[in-house]
């Protein structure tokens, strides 16, 4: 495996586990600000607590949230990246970028529907000319907007030219990560979540350690 792969652990809810992950030098910390998610962070931590977490790549995950609220949460929680996981279009993203601090990056999620590859490819082209996006993230499409633990067909990514560094997400586990070697354009980072939990939001740190070791 490529040892330059970054790791993002998403769906964090517990300060003790966050500190353990910081000690492991995890590259990105994901906090979900989607009320319907079982990993909704504000059910566990305050914005002030998140702001005091000493990490320089804190990612706030939002689903169809209005711009003003995203900006407010970003400032209060001292976030470094915004991950847009809903149906936000290029007009929305440009408007959001103008309101955010210039140092805050944007990750746009492309949700891949395994039953409709054609509609998935149409989504690709919508964002590929978008200068306001720093990274793409490919995840399995679902009504729950992620966190399903299901893997999409990664070979779909071999049918397109991806113009930005991207995060690979969607049911990544110790059992299937070896399949990523078949990707022509390698991911910039792996986004892990539900396969590394004992329950939603409660991470299995030993499993994450083992996973990281397997990438070396």
C-alpha positions as CSV (number, residue, x, y, z in Angstrom):
1,X,0.0,0.0,0.0
2,X,1.0,3.6,-0.5
3,X,2.4,5.0,2.8
4,X,1.7,8.5,1.7
5,X,-2.1,7.9,2.0
6,X,-3.7,10.3,4.5
7,X,-6.4,9.0,6.9
8,X,-9.6,10.8,7.9
9,X,-11.6,9.4,10.8
10,X,-15.1,10.6,10.6
11,X,-18.1,10.6,13.0
12,X,-16.1,11.5,16.1
13,X,-18.0,12.2,19.3
14,X,-15.7,11.4,22.2
15,X,-12.9,13.7,23.4
16,X,-10.8,10.8,24.9
17,X,-10.8,9.0,21.6
18,X,-10.0,12.2,19.7
19,X,-6.9,12.6,21.9
20,X,-5.9,9.0,21.1
21,X,-6.3,9.7,17.4
22,X,-4.2,12.9,17.6
23,X,-1.5,10.8,19.3
24,X,-1.6,8.5,16.2
25,X,-1.1,11.5,13.9
26,X,-4.4,11.0,12.1
27,X,-4.5,13.5,9.3
28,X,-8.2,14.6,9.3
29,X,-10.8,14.6,12.1
30,X,-14.4,14.5,10.9
31,X,-17.3,15.9,12.9
32,X,-20.8,15.4,11.6
33,X,-23.2,18.4,11.9
34,X,-26.2,16.6,10.4
35,X,-29.0,16.3,13.0
36,X,-30.4,13.0,11.5
37,X,-27.0,11.2,11.8
38,X,-26.5,8.8,14.7
39,X,-23.1,10.5,14.9
40,X,-24.4,14.0,15.2
41,X,-21.6,15.6,17.1
42,X,-23.6,18.3,19.0
43,X,-25.4,15.5,20.9
44,X,-22.0,14.8,22.5
45,X,-19.7,17.8,22.3
46,X,-20.2,21.6,22.3
47,X,-18.8,23.9,19.6
48,X,-16.5,25.3,22.2
49,X,-15.1,21.9,23.0
50,X,-14.5,21.2,19.3
51,X,-12.8,24.6,18.9
52,X,-10.3,23.7,21.7
53,X,-9.3,20.4,20.0
54,X,-5.7,20.9,19.0
55,X,-5.7,19.7,15.4
56,X,-5.1,21.6,12.2
57,X,-7.4,19.5,9.9
58,X,-10.8,19.5,11.6
59,X,-13.5,18.8,9.1
60,X,-17.2,19.7,9.6
61,X,-19.6,17.6,7.7
62,X,-22.8,19.3,6.5
63,X,-25.9,18.1,4.6
64,X,-28.0,20.8,2.8
65,X,-27.4,23.3,5.6
66,X,-27.8,27.0,4.9
67,X,-24.7,29.1,4.3
68,X,-25.1,31.3,7.3
69,X,-25.3,28.4,9.7
70,X,-22.3,26.7,8.1
71,X,-20.2,29.8,8.5
72,X,-21.4,30.3,12.1
73,X,-20.5,26.7,13.1
74,X,-17.2,26.9,11.2
75,X,-16.1,30.0,13.2
76,X,-17.3,28.8,16.6
77,X,-15.9,25.3,16.2
78,X,-12.6,26.6,14.6
79,X,-13.0,24.2,11.7
80,X,-10.4,23.9,8.9
81,X,-12.4,22.2,6.3
82,X,-16.1,22.0,5.3
83,X,-17.3,18.8,3.8
84,X,-20.5,19.2,1.8
85,X,-22.3,15.9,1.8
86,X,-25.7,17.0,0.4
87,X,-27.0,18.3,-2.9
88,X,-25.1,21.6,-2.8
89,X,-24.5,22.9,-6.3
90,X,-21.7,25.0,-7.7
91,X,-23.6,28.3,-7.1
92,X,-24.0,27.4,-3.5
93,X,-20.4,26.4,-3.1
94,X,-19.2,29.7,-4.7
95,X,-21.4,31.7,-2.4
96,X,-20.2,29.7,0.7
97,X,-16.6,30.2,-0.3
98,X,-17.0,33.9,-0.4
99,X,-18.4,33.9,3.2
100,X,-15.8,31.6,4.7
101,X,-12.4,32.5,6.0
102,X,-10.0,32.1,3.0
103,X,-8.0,29.5,5.0
104,X,-11.0,27.1,5.2
105,X,-11.0,24.4,2.6
106,X,-14.0,22.8,0.9
107,X,-14.5,19.0,0.3
108,X,-17.4,18.2,-2.0
109,X,-18.9,14.7,-1.7
110,X,-19.9,12.8,-4.9
111,X,-22.4,10.2,-3.8
112,X,-22.2,7.2,-6.1
113,X,-25.4,5.3,-6.8
114,X,-24.4,1.7,-7.6
115,X,-27.8,1.2,-9.5
116,X,-27.4,4.3,-11.7
117,X,-23.8,4.8,-13.0
118,X,-25.0,7.2,-15.7
119,X,-26.5,9.7,-13.1
120,X,-23.3,9.3,-11.1
121,X,-21.1,10.3,-14.0
122,X,-23.4,13.4,-14.5
123,X,-22.6,14.4,-11.0
124,X,-18.9,14.1,-11.7
125,X,-18.9,16.8,-14.4
126,X,-20.9,19.2,-12.3
127,X,-18.1,19.9,-9.9
128,X,-14.9,19.2,-11.9
129,X,-14.6,22.7,-13.2
130,X,-15.3,24.2,-9.7
131,X,-12.3,26.2,-8.6
132,X,-13.7,26.7,-5.1
133,X,-13.3,23.0,-4.2
134,X,-10.1,21.7,-2.7
135,X,-10.9,18.0,-2.6
136,X,-13.5,15.6,-3.8
137,X,-14.8,12.7,-1.7
138,X,-16.5,9.6,-3.3
139,X,-19.0,7.9,-1.1
140,X,-21.9,5.4,-1.4
141,X,-25.2,7.1,-2.1
142,X,-27.9,6.6,0.5
143,X,-30.9,8.3,2.0
144,X,-28.9,8.6,5.2
145,X,-26.2,10.6,3.4
146,X,-23.3,8.3,4.2
147,X,-22.3,6.2,7.2
148,X,-23.9,3.1,5.7
149,X,-20.9,0.8,5.9
150,X,-21.5,-0.1,2.2
151,X,-18.9,0.0,-0.5
152,X,-19.7,1.2,-4.0
153,X,-18.0,-0.2,-7.1
154,X,-14.6,1.5,-6.9
155,X,-13.9,0.5,-10.6
156,X,-16.3,3.3,-11.6
157,X,-13.5,5.7,-10.7
158,X,-11.3,4.2,-13.4
159,X,-13.8,5.3,-16.1
160,X,-13.2,9.0,-15.5
161,X,-10.3,11.5,-15.2
162,X,-10.5,13.0,-11.7
163,X,-9.0,16.5,-11.7
164,X,-8.6,17.0,-8.0
165,X,-7.1,15.0,-5.1
166,X,-9.9,12.8,-3.6
167,X,-10.9,11.0,-0.5
168,X,-12.1,7.4,-0.9
169,X,-15.1,6.6,1.4
170,X,-17.9,4.2,1.7
171,X,-17.5,1.0,3.8
172,X,-13.7,1.0,3.8
173,X,-12.5,-1.8,6.0
174,X,-9.5,-4.0,6.7
175,X,-11.0,-6.6,4.4
176,X,-11.5,-4.5,1.3
177,X,-8.8,-1.9,1.3
178,X,-6.5,-4.1,-0.7
179,X,-8.9,-3.7,-3.6
180,X,-7.9,0.0,-3.9
181,X,-4.7,-1.1,-5.5
182,X,-6.7,-1.5,-8.7
183,X,-7.5,2.2,-8.9
184,X,-5.7,4.0,-11.7
185,X,-5.7,7.3,-9.9
186,X,-4.9,6.7,-6.3
187,X,-6.8,8.4,-3.5
188,X,-5.3,11.3,-1.6
189,X,-6.9,10.0,1.6
190,X,-9.0,7.2,3.0
191,X,-12.1,8.2,5.0
192,X,-13.0,5.6,7.6
193,X,-16.0,5.5,9.8
194,X,-18.6,2.8,10.5
195,X,-16.3,-0.2,10.0
196,X,-14.1,1.0,12.8
197,X,-16.8,1.4,15.5
198,X,-18.3,-0.6,18.3
199,X,-21.4,1.5,17.9
200,X,-22.2,4.8,16.1
201,X,-19.6,7.4,17.2
202,X,-17.7,5.1,19.5
203,X,-14.5,4.3,17.7
204,X,-12.5,1.1,18.0
205,X,-9.0,2.6,18.4
206,X,-7.2,-0.7,18.4
207,X,-8.8,-1.6,15.1
208,X,-7.8,1.8,13.6
209,X,-4.2,1.2,14.8
210,X,-4.2,-2.2,13.1
211,X,-5.6,-0.7,9.9
212,X,-2.9,2.0,9.8
213,X,-0.2,-0.6,10.4
214,X,-1.5,-2.6,7.5
215,X,-1.0,0.4,5.1
216,X,2.7,0.6,5.9
